[in-house]
Amino acid sequence: MTPRPTRLVLTRPHTHAGRTFQAGECIDVDSSAAQWLLEQGIAAPPESDPPVDEPRLELSKPLSKSTSKELKL
């Protein structure tokens, strides 16, 4: 069983696994990398974020009320 990654928010730019991330981006890392990033002040826990294995819901525009004139059937 593979350990579940830890999601962190970067507080400054950082390169991980050959990819450059900017401050404010989320990064999923193993527990030892997460501990190091937190200790160095490079990352912080997200304020609120679903666990990595749960799907994220994308926000969309609110539905507008249509009148019968606007509907084309």
FENZI-V860642 format. One record per residue. N is the residue number from 0. RES is the residue in three letters. D_CENTER is the distance of its C-alpha to the mean C-alpha in Angstrom with 2 decimals. Layout:
BEGIN
N & RES & D_CENTER
N & RES & D_CENTER
END
This chain:
BEGIN
0 & MET & 23.20
1 & THR & 20.15
2 & PRO & 18.35
3 & ARG & 14.89
4 & PRO & 12.27
5 & THR & 10.80
6 & ARG & 7.20
7 & LEU & 7.92
8 & VAL & 7.55
9 & LEU & 10.41
10 & THR & 13.39
11 & ARG & 15.29
12 & PRO & 15.42
13 & HIS & 15.50
14 & THR & 16.56
15 & HIS & 15.49
16 & ALA & 17.30
17 & GLY & 18.84
18 & ARG & 15.81
19 & THR & 15.42
20 & PHE & 12.19
21 & GLN & 12.64
22 & ALA & 12.28
23 & GLY & 9.32
24 & GLU & 6.96
25 & CYS & 4.49
26 & ILE & 7.02
27 & ASP & 8.40
28 & VAL & 12.03
29 & ASP & 15.19
30 & SER & 16.65
31 & SER & 19.10
32 & ALA & 16.78
33 & ALA & 14.52
34 & GLN & 17.82
35 & TRP & 19.02
36 & LEU & 16.05
37 & LEU & 16.42
38 & GLU & 20.20
39 & GLN & 20.20
40 & GLY & 18.19
41 & ILE & 15.77
42 & ALA & 12.66
43 & ALA & 12.20
44 & PRO & 10.72
45 & PRO & 8.11
46 & GLU & 10.55
47 & SER & 9.61
48 & ASP & 6.97
49 & PRO & 8.56
50 & PRO & 9.69
51 & VAL & 8.58
52 & ASP & 11.79
53 & GLU & 11.55
54 & PRO & 11.06
55 & ARG & 8.81
56 & LEU & 11.36
57 & GLU & 11.62
58 & LEU & 13.69
59 & SER & 17.01
60 & LYS & 20.09
61 & PRO & 22.22
62 & LEU & 25.23
63 & SER & 28.33
64 & LYS & 31.70
65 & SER & 34.03
66 & THR & 37.75
67 & SER & 40.09
68 & LYS & 41.05
69 & GLU & 37.55
70 & LEU & 37.33
71 & LYS & 38.73
72 & LEU & 39.86
END
